[in-house]
Amino acid sequence: AELLTPPPPAPAGNAPGGGAAPPVESVQTLAPGVHLVTGGYVSLAVEFEDYVAVFEAGQSEARGQAIIDLVEAAIPTKPIRYVINSHPHSDHTAGLVPFVRLGATIVTHESNIPFLQLGLSTPRTLLGQDTLSPQFEAAADLKVLGDAGQRLELRHIPNGHSDGMLV
């Protein structure tokens, strides 16, 4: 009986009906052309002369779309050209679908591409959606995105969490 007794409910938070308040979504400028996208897992939007790169797509399709919407509202004159995936775990890949639909190229470690290609290119007929055609750029030990005004270095960091980790 003790093992079947659920724990007491969490203390009421600030959200209507109790529980934790939903995360606040916003875009905060950290440095010129570098923006933190808050709410859920955070993302980073980096501006270049004629495009934006977003680091991390979020943990769901809805979160990925929310990130896109926030970045496009904050930086309306530049398209999102790249989305950078740190590693292939589902809480870092589920938000990639809206970016693929947008036409953004996925930058990830080279070891992640076969898995992501399979997952993102599988027919979505049960969902009543078109099959996606993701585009990839592989990163090995070092990948640099840059122009005259901005430089973003992506480095492969082997570790116990994921063999294909980019930071």
N, C-alpha and C positions, 0 to 999 in steps of 0.2 A: 504494500500500500504506500509505503514511504517513497518508493521509486516512481510511482504513478501520480504522485501529488505534484501539480505544477507549481513553479515558484510564484511568489506574490507579484502582482503587476508592478512595473517600473513606476517611480514617482512621476506625477504629472509635470509636464514641462510647460513651455510657453505657447505651444501650438493649440489651436482650437480642439477641444475634445481630449486634451492631455497628450502625453507623449512628447517626443523631441520635436522642436521646431524644425521646419524644412530648411535646408541650407539656403543662404542668400546668394542669388546669382548676380554677379557683377563683373565688370572688367576694370581692373586697377592697373594704372601705369606704374611699372617698377623702374623703368629707365626709358630714355627716348627710343621709341619703337619696340619696346618689350612690355607685354601686358599679361597680367595674371587673370585668368578666367576662373572665378570662384563658383561654388555650388557643387555639391557632390565631390567627386575627385576633381582636383584642380587641373587646369590645362594652362599652357603658355602660348601666347600668340606673338610671333616675332615678325615685325614689318621689314620688308626690303623695299627697294625703289619702286617696283611695280607689282609686288605680290606679298602674300602673307603665308607663313608656315605655322601650323598649329602643332604643338607637342602634346600628345595624348588626346584620344577621341572620346573618352568617357566609357562608362560601364553599361550603357544600353543605347539602343537606337534613339530613344527619346532624348537621352543626355547628349548624344552626339549632335542631334539637330539643335538642341538648346545652345550648345557651344558655338555651332555655326551661326545661329541667329545673333548671339551676343557679339561675336567677332565682327560679323557683317555690319551690325549697328554701330560698333565702336570704330571700325575702319571701313567706311562705306565705299571708298574710292579704289580699293585694292582687292583683287580676287584671292581666295584661299587656293593656292597652287599645290601645297604639300600638307600632308598630315603625317606626323612622325609617331610611330608606334614603338614604345619602349621595349615591349616583350609580348609574347603571344598568349598570355593568359586571358581568359574571357572577360575579366573586369577591365582589361585594357584594349580589347578588340571589338567588343559588342557595339561600340559607338562608331565603328568605321563605316558602316553601311551608308549613312547619310553623306559622308565625305566622298565615298566612291560615286554615289549618285550625282554629287556636285561636280565630279570630274577631277578631284584632287588626286595627286599621285601619293601613294603610301611609301614612306621611307622607313625601312626597318632593317634589322640585321639580316644578312644574306641567309642565315640558317632558318629564319622564320618564314621566308617567302613561300616555299612549297605548301606549308600548312595553311597560311592565309589565302593563298591562291585557291586551294581546294575549298576552304570554308566559304570564301566570298564569291566563288564562281559557280557553286552548285545551283542548279535550277531552283527557283523560288516559286514553283507552280502551286504548291499547297497554300502559299500565302497570296496567290493571285497577283504576283509581281513579276516583272521582267527579270531575266537572269542578268546579273551584274558582270561588268567587265573591268575588274580592278587593274590599275597600272601601278607598277612597283619600281622603286629605285633601291638597289641594295647598298647597304653599308657594311664594310668589313671592320677593320680596326679603327678607322677614322673616316668620317664623311663630313664635308664642309659645305654648307649653304652660305652664300655670301654675295655681296656686291660692294661697290665703293664705300657705302655707308654702314654696312652691318655684316657681321660674321657670326655664324652659328656652327659650333663644332659638336658633332655627335660622336661619342666614343663608345666602343664595345667594351663592356666590363664583364668578363666571365665571373660567375658567382653561383652559389648553390640554389638561388631562387629561379634563375633561368639562364640557359647557355647563351641565348641570343639577346642579352640585355644591352640597350643603348641608353646612355645618359648624356 
